[in-house]
């Protein structure tokens, strides 16, 4: 029995609904929306709507014994994993996107967690070719699917063959592409991806996939366009709420600009890095034989990866590396920065790119790390220098970007290290005598960090300077580009019209907010502790291919 429910989306046909209790687990296929039990931090569970993105047979861990059992903690709830199946439906696993949750929380769930007693929502049927759109909708070329449906189709194409549990009979089948031998992080698309983008252009304004946000033109969030000129009068400062913006970013979807990255569902479960065990957020092209293991073990010093703790312990007996294999250019208290050349430290930088891709969805993986310099922040203790985060930088950037990719590892987030990385990148720009800006697009967390840093630095400079300052003066003192300064001042509503000219004026709300930020105890970068000269490369050294 299939029914439909009404919706308010104009001429779009309603999604078919199968009432709960009238279908079996074999009925569930890719694209359906179904309620799934999800653990909560308080130790209970909740039934939350989720979309099925992929289906697979439950993988078997070849590195564990048949009786091996492991206890894991997810959301504060301890769960036991066994190689033996407790329930028949647990022989299938479903990769799901939770409704109203960020894409980084997408996860593999067992079949026993599906709530078959509640309604099953089928994918919305596509309109027939040549059918005219209803009032208020966009006209599309005949035969072209909406962008969101097209992305969904691409995202599930690799798993379509194994979509039905009745046809999935081979254990451990994987729909993931072969691993890339030497990845690095870059934002540019390949030629094939550019052609796919052109094919999906529509007349009028372009739209993103459902739940997706374009960083360059952000919609309802703080406007940071490259022109620096606001298109309309900004709302009052009180209307901007950091909590509301974080909530908006939390519930938004993928920020990637690459369709091929959307098409890849998460292939890793958890990573153990030193004494920390963290959840992987996104797909990363580790070798295929390491995919779907309960835990991937990573050496915290050389970043090599191993499928079992025994193999990691054997490696640690031979591994002599206690810090990133580069030059230490900054040290203050227990924080150090190391500079690495991607051409000289090829293997280490490749391993770093693989690791960081687990937590970055907006970058595209390229095979060559040689065009980049890597600046790695570490925390020192008696056992060695532990990686906290890093940023990469092109050796020769035509757009004068001072950061290509920036990341704080999840176990070290919410401790202020992101701002330290950003501040260090601008200290390098000051040494070079250049203005710098991060490469776009930024991740959601990176965007928040950069906005907070720009606002704090600009307001602090204005407070501590008695002389008049122009936009160019601020740029020369902070190494922030004119466009970033203009957009930050516009967001904070610092521009006022006075006697026929625009001036920068600090309001009481801005001063009060800045005082709260300044009172927070956080780490800073001290320029006197930076021992570094800008590297100079010859034409032959910049020839990477």
Beta strands, then each sheet from edge to edge (+ up, - down):
strand 1: 3-4
strand 2: 16-18
strand 3: 33-39
strand 4: 45-57
strand 5: 69-74
strand 6: 77-82
strand 7: 92-98
strand 8: 107-110
strand 9: 120-121
strand 10: 184-186
strand 11: 270-273
strand 12: 276-279
strand 13: 296-298
strand 14: 305-306
strand 15: 327-332
strand 16: 335-341
strand 17: 364-366
strand 18: 372-381
strand 19: 384-394
strand 20: 401-403
strand 21: 405-408
strand 22: 437-438
strand 23: 495-498
strand 24: 501-504
sheet 1: 1+ 2- 9+
sheet 2: 3+ 4- 7+ 8-
sheet 3: 5+ 6-
sheet 4: 10+ 17-
sheet 5: 12+ 11- 13- 14+
sheet 6: 15+ 16- 18+ 19- 21+
sheet 7: 20+ 22+
sheet 8: 23+ 24-
end
